[in-house]
């Protein structure tokens, strides 16, 4: 069996594949969880940031309680609805839906596995993809969808918070232009080092898990008791543990140092420089009140936190993508025997249609017309598609011209109807009447115009 280098998909492509898979299995659940995550974070932003700023602004401007309630009541209703929906969904809907999604995903994989020929499983690479897909695919599909929902929520909240900051103080745009890239690249640097540490730990962890399983499996009890392998396995387990500790010790210090440095710099910018600037504009210049100051400051803190968590989500996408890639390789595997069988079946069917068209045409032929050709065109279009129907009509026409002395009308009066019959049938998703209309239109109009001397 010829081995082809499998095409490697991007992280974005694998994430969209996970979204498509889960949406096909549970569209309502997928859409609701997305809306729940995004709208939940937006309501929290209004509750904790904008509502507080609005109330303080109302106090400063000596507005009435009615003015406060105009904003307070809608936010309170939104918070109540969010809490009720989240409680009901998490308690009654989510557990059953998650179980249903896991079961349907595994059933889809089993159906795919059953459709492939046994020779495929002789390929160790394919077999490993199959095992990984069965064991890990459902968890990583739902994990990738959850990470996508979280990322979209963070982006939405960041846009709203940024728009509020700029609407209160346009000069803050300069701070945002510096703060967002700084937060993004510093968080990315931390995540990159953390992923490097994880990549070094994973193979050692797998080796340790493999050795550990031997001590728990009943199949190896006799060998462990009668043989001398136990000390060797215990030493391998101890060496693996020490190796993992050494990796963590080596990699963790730079990660902690970088994390502390970037967080301290962000706090200095937001809580030091930027907050002083806001106080100066509010108290000295009187550009806005304390309520707006608090709203802008909290929005900036929220924006910084959301950008950091969005960056951390990128590493989640990469982790899930590794497993989804194996799932895609397995799910996109073609059944070569089935493909070859279908190709042979089409060739036999094509030969039969050509033979029927050539043999019956002189029997049921009217001068200048060949009704059986139209029947063959429609049957071939329905069974095999437009291209095979076009090939069938062309072959029948050529044979009739060569051996029966039929003029070129044998071609011009058949090929257009044959092709359009198949196209119309495919576009209508399987309606035979559309195949008939395509044949009438192709032969009766286009074929007649082309055949006219």
C-alpha positions as CSV (number, residue, x, y, z in Angstrom):
1,X,0.0,0.0,0.0
2,X,1.4,3.3,-1.1
3,X,1.9,5.8,1.8
4,X,1.3,9.4,1.2
5,X,2.6,12.1,3.5
6,X,-0.5,13.3,5.3
7,X,-1.5,16.9,4.9
8,X,-1.0,18.9,8.1
9,X,-3.8,21.3,8.9
10,X,-3.4,24.6,10.7
11,X,-4.6,25.2,14.2
12,X,-7.4,27.5,12.9
13,X,-8.5,24.8,10.4
14,X,-8.6,22.2,13.1
15,X,-10.6,24.4,15.5
16,X,-13.1,25.2,12.8
17,X,-13.3,21.4,12.1
18,X,-14.1,20.8,15.8
19,X,-16.8,23.5,15.7
20,X,-18.3,21.9,12.5
21,X,-18.3,18.4,14.0
22,X,-20.0,19.4,17.3
23,X,-22.5,21.6,15.5
24,X,-23.5,18.8,13.2
25,X,-24.1,16.5,16.2
26,X,-25.7,19.0,18.6
27,X,-26.4,22.4,16.9
28,X,-28.7,23.8,19.7
29,X,-26.2,22.9,22.4
30,X,-23.3,24.4,20.5
31,X,-25.0,27.7,19.7
32,X,-26.4,28.0,23.3
33,X,-23.0,27.5,25.0
34,X,-21.5,30.1,22.7
35,X,-24.2,32.6,23.5
36,X,-24.0,31.7,27.2
37,X,-20.3,32.4,27.4
38,X,-20.3,35.6,25.4
39,X,-23.4,37.2,26.9
40,X,-22.5,36.1,30.4
41,X,-19.2,37.9,30.2
42,X,-20.8,41.0,28.7
43,X,-23.5,41.1,31.5
44,X,-20.7,40.8,34.1
45,X,-18.9,43.7,32.5
46,X,-22.0,45.9,32.7
47,X,-22.7,44.7,36.3
48,X,-19.2,45.2,37.8
49,X,-17.9,48.1,35.7
50,X,-20.5,50.3,34.0
51,X,-23.2,50.1,36.6
52,X,-20.9,51.2,39.4
53,X,-19.5,54.1,37.3
54,X,-23.1,55.2,36.4
55,X,-24.3,55.2,40.0
56,X,-21.3,57.3,41.1
57,X,-21.9,59.7,38.2
58,X,-25.5,60.1,39.2
59,X,-24.5,60.9,42.7
60,X,-22.0,63.5,41.5
61,X,-24.6,65.1,39.2
62,X,-27.3,64.9,41.9
63,X,-29.7,62.9,39.8
64,X,-32.8,61.3,41.2
65,X,-33.3,57.7,42.2
66,X,-35.4,57.3,39.0
67,X,-32.4,58.0,36.9
68,X,-30.4,55.4,38.7
69,X,-33.2,52.8,38.3
70,X,-33.4,53.3,34.6
71,X,-30.0,51.6,34.3
72,X,-30.0,49.5,37.5
73,X,-33.3,47.6,36.7
74,X,-32.3,46.3,33.2
75,X,-28.8,45.3,34.5
76,X,-30.4,43.5,37.5
77,X,-32.9,41.7,35.2
78,X,-30.0,40.6,32.9
79,X,-28.0,39.3,35.8
80,X,-31.0,37.4,37.2
81,X,-31.8,35.8,33.8
82,X,-28.1,34.9,33.4
83,X,-28.0,33.2,36.8
84,X,-31.2,31.3,36.3
85,X,-30.3,30.1,32.8
86,X,-26.8,29.1,33.9
87,X,-28.1,27.2,36.9
88,X,-30.8,25.4,34.9
89,X,-28.5,24.6,31.9
90,X,-25.6,23.3,34.1
91,X,-27.9,21.2,36.3
92,X,-30.4,19.7,33.8
93,X,-29.3,20.2,30.2
94,X,-25.5,20.2,30.0
95,X,-24.8,16.8,31.6
96,X,-27.1,14.9,29.3
97,X,-26.1,16.8,26.2
98,X,-22.4,16.3,26.9
99,X,-22.9,12.6,27.3
100,X,-25.0,12.5,24.1
101,X,-22.3,14.4,22.2
102,X,-19.6,12.0,23.4
103,X,-21.7,9.0,22.5
104,X,-22.5,10.3,19.0
105,X,-18.9,11.2,18.3
106,X,-17.7,7.8,19.2
107,X,-20.5,6.2,17.2
108,X,-19.4,8.2,14.2
109,X,-15.9,7.1,14.6
110,X,-16.9,3.4,15.0
111,X,-19.0,3.7,11.8
112,X,-16.0,5.1,10.0
113,X,-13.8,2.4,11.3
114,X,-16.3,-0.3,10.2
115,X,-16.4,1.1,6.7
116,X,-12.6,0.7,6.1
117,X,-10.9,-2.4,4.9
118,X,-8.9,-4.5,7.4
119,X,-5.7,-3.9,5.5
120,X,-5.7,-0.3,6.7
121,X,-5.1,-1.5,10.3
122,X,-1.8,-3.1,9.3
123,X,-0.4,0.4,8.9
124,X,0.9,1.3,12.4
125,X,0.6,5.0,11.8
126,X,-3.1,4.7,10.8
127,X,-3.8,2.3,13.7
128,X,-2.2,4.8,16.2
129,X,-4.4,7.6,14.7
130,X,-7.4,5.3,15.1
131,X,-6.6,4.6,18.8
132,X,-6.0,8.2,19.6
133,X,-9.2,9.3,17.8
134,X,-11.3,6.8,19.8
135,X,-9.8,7.7,23.2
136,X,-9.2,11.4,22.9
137,X,-11.2,12.9,20.1
138,X,-14.5,13.7,22.0
139,X,-12.7,15.4,24.9
140,X,-10.6,17.5,22.6
141,X,-13.4,18.4,20.2
142,X,-15.5,19.8,23.1
143,X,-12.4,21.3,24.6
144,X,-11.5,23.2,21.4
145,X,-15.1,24.4,21.1
146,X,-15.0,25.6,24.7
147,X,-11.7,27.4,24.1
148,X,-13.2,29.1,21.0
149,X,-16.2,30.3,23.0
150,X,-13.9,31.7,25.6
151,X,-11.7,33.4,23.1
152,X,-14.7,35.0,21.3
153,X,-16.1,36.1,24.7
154,X,-12.8,37.7,25.6
155,X,-12.6,39.5,22.3
156,X,-16.1,40.8,22.6
157,X,-15.6,42.1,26.1
158,X,-12.3,43.7,25.2
159,X,-13.9,45.6,22.3
160,X,-16.7,46.9,24.5
161,X,-14.3,47.9,27.2
162,X,-12.0,49.6,24.7
163,X,-14.9,51.5,23.1
164,X,-16.0,52.8,26.5
165,X,-12.5,53.9,27.4
166,X,-12.1,55.8,24.2
167,X,-15.6,57.3,24.4
168,X,-14.8,58.8,27.9
169,X,-11.2,59.9,27.1
170,X,-9.9,59.7,23.6
171,X,-6.3,60.3,24.7
172,X,-6.5,56.9,26.4
173,X,-6.2,55.4,23.0
174,X,-2.4,56.0,23.2
175,X,-2.3,53.9,26.4
176,X,-4.3,51.1,24.8
177,X,-2.1,51.1,21.7
178,X,0.9,50.4,23.9
179,X,-0.8,48.2,26.6
180,X,-2.6,45.7,24.3
181,X,0.5,44.7,22.3
182,X,2.6,44.6,25.5
183,X,0.2,42.3,27.2
184,X,-0.2,40.1,24.1
185,X,3.5,39.6,23.4
186,X,4.5,39.2,27.0
187,X,1.7,36.6,27.6
188,X,2.7,34.8,24.4
189,X,6.4,34.7,25.6
190,X,5.3,33.1,28.9
191,X,3.0,30.6,27.1
192,X,5.7,29.7,24.7
193,X,8.1,28.7,27.5
194,X,5.4,26.9,29.3
195,X,4.6,24.8,26.2
196,X,8.2,24.1,25.7
197,X,8.4,22.7,29.2
198,X,5.2,20.6,28.6
199,X,6.6,19.2,25.4
200,X,9.7,18.0,27.3
201,X,7.6,16.5,30.1
202,X,5.1,14.6,28.0
203,X,7.3,11.8,26.7
204,X,8.8,11.3,30.1
205,X,5.3,11.3,31.7
206,X,4.2,8.7,29.1
207,X,7.2,6.4,30.0
208,X,6.4,6.8,33.6
209,X,2.7,6.0,33.1
210,X,3.6,2.9,31.0
211,X,5.8,1.5,33.8
212,X,3.2,2.3,36.4
213,X,0.5,0.4,34.5
214,X,2.6,-2.8,34.6
215,X,2.4,-2.9,38.4
216,X,-1.4,-2.6,38.3
217,X,-2.2,-5.0,35.4
218,X,-3.1,-8.6,36.5
219,X,-1.4,-10.0,33.4
220,X,2.0,-9.2,34.7
221,X,1.6,-10.3,38.4
222,X,3.2,-13.6,37.9
223,X,6.2,-12.2,35.9
224,X,6.8,-9.5,38.6
225,X,6.8,-12.1,41.4
226,X,8.9,-14.8,39.8
227,X,11.2,-12.6,37.7
228,X,13.9,-10.0,38.4
229,X,12.2,-7.3,36.5
230,X,10.6,-5.4,39.4
231,X,13.9,-3.6,40.5
232,X,14.5,-2.5,36.9
233,X,11.0,-1.1,36.6
234,X,11.2,0.6,39.9
235,X,14.4,2.2,38.9
236,X,12.9,3.3,35.5
237,X,10.0,4.8,37.4
238,X,12.3,6.7,39.8
239,X,14.4,7.9,37.0
240,X,11.4,9.2,35.1
241,X,10.2,11.1,38.2
242,X,13.6,12.7,38.7
243,X,13.8,13.6,35.1
244,X,10.5,15.4,35.2
245,X,11.5,17.2,38.4
246,X,14.7,18.3,36.7
247,X,12.8,19.6,33.6
248,X,10.4,21.6,35.8
249,X,13.2,23.0,37.9
250,X,15.1,24.1,34.8
251,X,12.2,25.6,32.9
252,X,10.0,27.0,35.7
253,X,12.3,29.7,37.1
254,X,12.5,31.7,33.8
255,X,8.7,31.3,33.4
256,X,8.1,32.7,36.9
257,X,10.6,35.5,36.5
258,X,9.1,36.6,33.2
259,X,5.6,36.3,34.5
260,X,6.4,38.4,37.6
261,X,8.2,41.0,35.5
262,X,5.4,41.4,32.9
263,X,2.7,41.5,35.6
264,X,4.6,44.1,37.6
265,X,5.2,46.2,34.5
266,X,1.5,46.0,33.6
267,X,0.4,47.0,37.1
268,X,2.9,49.9,37.1
269,X,1.4,51.2,33.8
270,X,-2.2,50.8,34.8
271,X,-2.2,51.4,38.6
272,X,0.6,53.9,38.5
273,X,1.1,56.0,35.4
274,X,-2.4,55.6,33.9
275,X,-4.3,56.0,37.1
276,X,-2.3,59.2,38.0
277,X,-3.1,60.5,34.5
278,X,-6.9,59.8,35.0
279,X,-6.9,61.6,38.4
280,X,-5.1,64.6,36.9
281,X,-7.7,64.9,34.1
282,X,-10.6,64.3,36.5
283,X,-9.6,66.4,39.5
284,X,-7.3,69.0,38.0
285,X,-8.6,69.6,34.5
286,X,-12.2,68.5,35.3
287,X,-12.6,66.6,32.0
288,X,-14.8,64.0,33.6
289,X,-16.1,62.9,37.0
290,X,-15.1,60.3,39.5
291,X,-17.7,57.9,38.1
292,X,-16.2,58.0,34.7
293,X,-12.7,57.7,36.2
294,X,-13.7,54.5,38.0
295,X,-15.4,53.1,34.9
296,X,-12.3,53.8,32.7
297,X,-9.9,52.4,35.2
298,X,-11.9,49.2,35.8
299,X,-12.4,48.8,32.0
300,X,-8.7,49.1,31.5
301,X,-8.1,46.4,34.2
302,X,-10.7,44.2,32.5
303,X,-9.2,44.8,29.1
304,X,-5.7,43.8,30.3
305,X,-7.1,40.7,32.0
306,X,-9.1,39.6,29.0
307,X,-6.1,40.0,26.6
308,X,-4.0,37.9,28.9
309,X,-6.6,35.1,29.1
310,X,-7.1,35.3,25.3
311,X,-3.4,34.8,24.8
312,X,-3.4,31.8,27.2
313,X,-6.3,30.4,25.1
314,X,-4.0,30.2,22.1
315,X,-1.9,27.5,23.8
316,X,-5.2,25.5,24.4
317,X,-5.9,25.7,20.7
318,X,-2.5,24.3,19.9
319,X,-2.9,21.5,22.4
320,X,-6.3,20.5,21.2
321,X,-5.1,20.8,17.5
322,X,-2.5,18.1,18.0
323,X,-5.3,15.5,18.8
324,X,-7.8,16.9,16.3
325,X,-5.2,16.5,13.6
326,X,-5.1,12.7,14.3
327,X,-8.9,12.6,14.2
328,X,-8.9,14.4,10.9
329,X,-6.4,12.0,9.4
330,X,-8.5,9.1,10.5
331,X,-11.8,10.5,9.4
332,X,-10.5,11.6,6.0
333,X,-9.0,8.2,5.2
334,X,-10.6,6.8,2.1
335,X,-11.7,3.2,1.7
336,X,-9.6,2.2,-1.3
337,X,-11.4,-1.0,-1.9
338,X,-14.8,0.7,-1.8
339,X,-13.5,3.4,-4.1
340,X,-12.2,0.9,-6.6
341,X,-15.5,-1.1,-6.4
342,X,-17.5,2.0,-7.1
343,X,-15.2,2.9,-10.0
344,X,-15.6,-0.5,-11.5
345,X,-19.4,-0.4,-11.0
346,X,-19.6,3.0,-12.8
347,X,-17.5,1.6,-15.7
348,X,-19.8,-1.4,-16.1
349,X,-22.9,0.8,-15.8
350,X,-21.4,3.2,-18.4
351,X,-20.7,0.3,-20.8
352,X,-24.3,-1.0,-20.4
353,X,-25.8,2.4,-21.0
354,X,-23.7,2.9,-24.2
355,X,-24.6,-0.6,-25.4
356,X,-28.3,0.0,-24.7
357,X,-28.3,3.4,-26.4
358,X,-26.5,2.0,-29.5
359,X,-28.6,-1.2,-29.9
360,X,-32.1,0.3,-29.3
361,X,-31.6,3.6,-31.2
362,X,-32.2,2.1,-34.7
363,X,-35.2,0.1,-33.5
364,X,-37.1,3.0,-31.9
365,X,-35.8,5.7,-34.1
366,X,-37.9,8.3,-35.9
367,X,-36.2,10.2,-38.8
368,X,-34.3,13.1,-37.3
369,X,-35.1,12.0,-33.7
370,X,-34.0,9.3,-31.3
371,X,-36.3,9.1,-28.2
372,X,-34.3,6.3,-26.5
373,X,-31.2,8.6,-26.3
374,X,-33.1,11.0,-24.0
375,X,-34.2,8.1,-21.8
376,X,-30.6,6.8,-21.6
377,X,-29.4,10.4,-20.8
378,X,-31.8,10.8,-17.9
379,X,-31.0,7.3,-16.4
380,X,-27.3,7.9,-16.7
381,X,-27.6,11.3,-15.1
382,X,-29.6,10.0,-12.2
383,X,-27.3,7.0,-11.5
384,X,-23.9,8.4,-12.3
385,X,-23.9,12.2,-12.5
386,X,-23.4,14.8,-15.3
387,X,-19.9,13.9,-16.4
388,X,-20.6,10.2,-16.9
389,X,-23.9,11.1,-18.7
390,X,-22.0,13.5,-21.0
391,X,-19.4,10.8,-21.7
392,X,-22.1,8.2,-22.4
393,X,-24.0,10.5,-24.8
394,X,-20.7,11.3,-26.6
395,X,-19.7,7.7,-27.0
396,X,-23.2,6.7,-28.3
397,X,-23.1,9.5,-30.8
398,X,-19.6,8.7,-32.1
399,X,-20.5,5.0,-32.5
400,X,-23.7,5.8,-34.3
401,X,-21.9,8.2,-36.6
402,X,-19.1,5.7,-37.4
403,X,-21.2,2.5,-37.9
404,X,-24.7,3.7,-38.7
405,X,-24.0,6.7,-41.0
406,X,-25.9,9.1,-38.7
407,X,-25.0,12.8,-39.3
408,X,-23.4,15.0,-36.5
409,X,-26.9,15.6,-35.1
410,X,-26.3,12.4,-33.1
411,X,-23.9,14.4,-31.0
412,X,-25.4,17.9,-31.0
413,X,-28.9,16.5,-30.2
414,X,-27.7,14.5,-27.2
415,X,-24.7,15.9,-25.3
416,X,-26.3,19.2,-24.0
417,X,-29.3,17.5,-22.6
418,X,-27.2,14.7,-21.1
419,X,-25.0,17.2,-19.2
420,X,-27.7,19.6,-18.1
421,X,-29.9,16.7,-16.9
422,X,-27.2,15.6,-14.5
423,X,-26.5,19.1,-13.4
424,X,-30.1,19.9,-12.7
425,X,-30.6,16.6,-10.8
426,X,-27.6,17.3,-8.6
427,X,-28.5,20.9,-7.9
428,X,-32.1,19.8,-6.9
429,X,-30.6,17.2,-4.5
430,X,-32.2,14.2,-6.2
431,X,-35.4,15.3,-7.9
432,X,-36.0,13.2,-11.0
433,X,-38.3,15.8,-12.5
434,X,-35.4,18.3,-12.5
435,X,-33.3,15.7,-14.5
436,X,-36.2,15.5,-17.1
437,X,-36.4,19.4,-17.3
438,X,-32.6,19.5,-17.8
439,X,-32.8,17.0,-20.6
440,X,-35.7,18.9,-22.3
441,X,-33.9,22.3,-21.9
442,X,-30.6,21.0,-23.1
443,X,-31.9,19.0,-26.1
444,X,-35.0,21.0,-27.0
445,X,-33.5,24.5,-26.8
446,X,-29.7,24.5,-26.7
447,X,-29.4,21.3,-28.9
448,X,-31.9,22.6,-31.4
449,X,-30.0,26.0,-31.7
450,X,-26.7,24.3,-32.2
451,X,-28.1,21.8,-34.7
452,X,-29.8,24.4,-36.8
453,X,-27.8,24.6,-40.2
